[in-house]
Amino acid sequence: MKPSTRAAIGLTLFLACAPACSVVQTTFLVGDPITEDLSEAIDGVWAASEKEVYHVKFAGGGRVDIAKVKWSDDGFEVEQANAWMTSLNDVNYLLLQDPDGPDADDEDVGGDESPPNVYMLTRYVFAQDDSIVLYAPQHEVFSQAVEDGQLEGEIESAEYSKNVTIRGDRAALEAFLTAEDFAKQFHVDKPIVLRRISK
């Protein structure tokens, strides 16, 4: 098998979590990386659908390594991506690292300085049936917050999507993300369910 760029798996996994292909991303991690060893809960093979299967390994310090094996004309290819599992006020977030960006330095992750990267924002919960439920952000809410000056960032509109990038003040975004506004800020009506098919 030969490795390929991380872009394909990042795009595939992210679009699966983004209704209408719209994106909310940040230039910093939200919350603090989870320090607990989640290997037992995370490691294994997970399926988003019959055609989308991912190999997942908890690397420690909140980092998750994700790989997808696919067949091409030249043989098997491995597509890879990294994500970060974080916690803020007892709420869990999964931030998929921009597959085309540089790796985040360990000393920067969770610190006051933003890692030189972009992270795609989702919330997650562990379900009892060996599955993880992901909730994508409602981009309209975040874009409105940028337009109103509540959050610092930029909005990029395309024909069928609107991408929001939150920059600058990490504290402002963390204050904006409240448990009371969960249903307003995230697509609770369109959850993405990942089911573990083997450990």
C-alpha positions as CSV (number, residue, x, y, z in Angstrom):
1,M,0.0,0.0,0.0
2,K,1.2,3.5,-0.7
3,P,0.3,6.6,1.3
4,S,-1.5,9.5,-0.4
5,T,-2.2,13.0,0.8
6,R,-4.5,13.5,3.8
7,A,-6.8,15.8,1.8
8,A,-9.2,13.2,0.5
9,I,-10.1,11.6,3.8
10,G,-10.3,15.0,5.5
11,L,-12.8,16.2,2.9
12,T,-14.8,13.0,2.9
13,L,-15.1,12.8,6.7
14,F,-15.8,16.5,7.0
15,L,-18.4,16.7,4.3
16,A,-20.2,13.8,6.0
17,C,-20.4,16.0,9.1
18,A,-21.4,19.1,7.3
19,P,-25.0,19.4,6.1
20,A,-25.2,21.3,2.8
21,C,-21.4,21.1,2.5
22,S,-21.0,24.2,4.7
23,V,-18.1,24.6,7.1
24,V,-17.4,26.1,10.4
25,Q,-13.7,26.1,11.3
26,T,-11.4,27.7,13.7
27,T,-7.7,28.6,13.8
28,F,-7.4,27.2,17.3
29,L,-8.6,24.3,19.3
30,V,-11.8,24.8,21.3
31,G,-11.5,23.6,24.9
32,D,-8.7,21.5,26.2
33,P,-7.4,18.3,24.7
34,I,-8.6,15.3,26.6
35,T,-5.9,13.8,28.7
36,E,-7.7,10.6,29.6
37,D,-6.7,7.5,27.7
38,L,-9.6,6.9,25.3
39,S,-8.0,4.0,23.4
40,E,-10.6,1.5,24.6
41,A,-13.4,3.7,23.4
42,I,-11.8,4.9,20.2
43,D,-9.5,2.4,18.7
44,G,-10.9,0.2,16.0
45,V,-12.7,0.3,12.6
46,W,-15.7,2.7,12.3
47,A,-18.3,3.0,9.6
48,A,-20.2,6.1,8.6
49,S,-22.0,4.2,5.9
50,E,-21.5,1.0,3.9
51,K,-18.9,2.7,1.8
52,E,-17.2,5.0,4.3
53,V,-15.1,3.0,6.7
54,Y,-12.3,4.5,8.8
55,H,-9.5,3.0,10.9
56,V,-9.1,5.1,14.1
57,K,-6.3,5.1,16.7
58,F,-6.2,7.3,19.8
59,A,-2.7,8.7,19.8
60,G,-2.8,10.3,23.3
61,G,-3.0,13.9,24.4
62,G,-6.4,14.2,22.7
63,R,-5.1,13.4,19.2
64,V,-6.8,10.9,17.0
65,D,-5.2,9.4,13.9
66,I,-7.7,8.4,11.2
67,A,-7.0,6.3,8.1
68,K,-9.0,5.1,5.1
69,V,-7.9,2.4,2.7
70,K,-9.2,2.6,-0.8
71,W,-8.4,0.9,-4.1
72,S,-7.2,2.8,-7.1
73,D,-5.8,1.9,-10.5
74,D,-2.3,1.8,-9.0
75,G,-3.3,-0.5,-6.1
76,F,-4.3,0.2,-2.5
77,E,-4.0,3.8,-1.2
78,V,-4.0,5.0,2.4
79,E,-5.6,8.4,3.1
80,Q,-4.8,9.8,6.5
81,A,-6.0,12.7,8.7
82,N,-5.7,13.9,12.3
83,A,-8.4,15.1,14.7
84,W,-8.4,16.4,18.2
85,M,-10.8,15.4,21.0
86,T,-11.3,18.3,23.4
87,S,-13.6,19.2,26.3
88,L,-15.1,22.5,27.3
89,N,-17.5,22.9,30.2
90,D,-18.2,19.1,30.2
91,V,-19.0,19.3,26.5
92,N,-16.9,17.2,24.0
93,Y,-15.7,18.5,20.6
94,L,-14.0,16.8,17.7
95,L,-11.9,19.1,15.6
96,L,-10.7,17.7,12.4
97,Q,-7.3,19.1,11.5
98,D,-7.0,20.7,8.1
99,P,-5.4,17.9,6.1
100,D,-3.5,20.3,3.9
101,G,-2.1,22.4,6.8
102,P,1.1,21.8,8.9
103,D,1.0,19.6,12.0
104,A,0.2,21.3,15.2
105,D,3.1,21.6,17.7
106,D,2.4,19.8,20.9
107,E,3.4,22.8,22.9
108,D,0.9,25.0,21.1
109,V,-2.1,22.7,21.5
110,G,-4.4,24.0,24.1
111,G,-2.2,27.0,24.8
112,D,-2.6,30.7,24.4
113,E,-0.9,30.7,21.0
114,S,-3.0,29.4,18.1
115,P,-1.5,26.4,16.3
116,P,-0.6,27.2,12.7
117,N,-3.6,25.3,11.4
118,V,-7.3,25.2,10.8
119,Y,-9.7,22.9,12.6
120,M,-13.2,21.8,11.4
121,L,-15.6,22.0,14.3
122,T,-18.1,19.3,15.5
123,R,-19.6,18.2,18.8
124,Y,-19.6,14.5,19.7
125,V,-21.2,12.2,22.3
126,F,-20.5,8.5,23.0
127,A,-23.6,6.4,22.6
128,Q,-24.2,3.1,24.5
129,D,-24.4,1.0,21.4
130,D,-20.7,1.3,20.6
131,S,-21.2,4.3,18.4
132,I,-20.2,8.0,18.3
133,V,-22.8,10.7,17.4
134,L,-21.4,13.8,15.7
135,Y,-23.3,17.1,15.4
136,A,-22.2,19.6,12.8
137,P,-22.5,23.3,13.4
138,Q,-25.3,25.4,12.0
139,H,-23.2,27.7,9.9
140,E,-25.9,30.4,9.7
141,V,-25.7,30.9,13.5
142,F,-21.9,31.3,13.4
143,S,-21.9,33.5,10.3
144,Q,-24.4,35.8,11.9
145,A,-22.3,36.0,15.0
146,V,-19.3,37.1,12.8
147,E,-21.5,39.7,11.0
148,D,-22.7,41.0,14.4
149,G,-19.2,41.3,15.8
150,Q,-19.7,38.7,18.5
151,L,-17.0,36.5,16.9
152,E,-14.0,37.5,14.9
153,G,-13.7,35.7,11.6
154,E,-14.5,35.7,8.0
155,I,-17.3,34.3,5.8
156,E,-16.8,32.8,2.3
157,S,-19.9,32.2,0.3
158,A,-20.2,29.9,-2.7
159,E,-23.2,28.9,-4.8
160,Y,-24.3,26.0,-2.6
161,S,-22.3,26.6,0.7
162,K,-21.1,29.2,3.2
163,N,-17.8,28.6,5.0
164,V,-17.1,30.4,8.3
165,T,-13.6,30.7,9.8
166,I,-13.4,31.8,13.4
167,R,-10.1,33.6,14.1
168,G,-8.5,35.6,16.9
169,D,-10.3,35.5,20.3
170,R,-10.5,31.9,21.5
171,A,-12.2,33.0,24.7
172,A,-15.0,34.7,22.8
173,L,-15.8,31.5,20.9
174,E,-15.7,29.4,24.0
175,A,-18.1,31.8,25.7
176,F,-20.3,31.7,22.7
177,L,-20.6,27.9,22.8
178,T,-23.1,27.3,25.6
179,A,-25.0,24.2,26.6
180,E,-28.2,26.1,26.5
181,D,-27.7,27.0,22.8
182,F,-26.7,23.5,21.7
183,A,-29.9,22.9,19.6
184,K,-29.6,26.3,18.1
185,Q,-25.8,26.1,17.3
186,F,-25.6,22.5,16.1
187,H,-27.6,20.3,13.8
188,V,-29.2,18.1,16.5
189,D,-31.8,17.1,13.9
190,K,-29.1,15.7,11.5
191,P,-26.7,13.7,13.6
192,I,-23.9,11.7,11.9
193,V,-23.6,8.3,13.5
194,L,-20.3,6.4,13.4
195,R,-20.6,2.7,14.4
196,R,-17.6,0.6,15.5
197,I,-17.6,-2.6,13.5
198,S,-14.4,-4.0,15.0
199,K,-11.8,-3.2,17.7
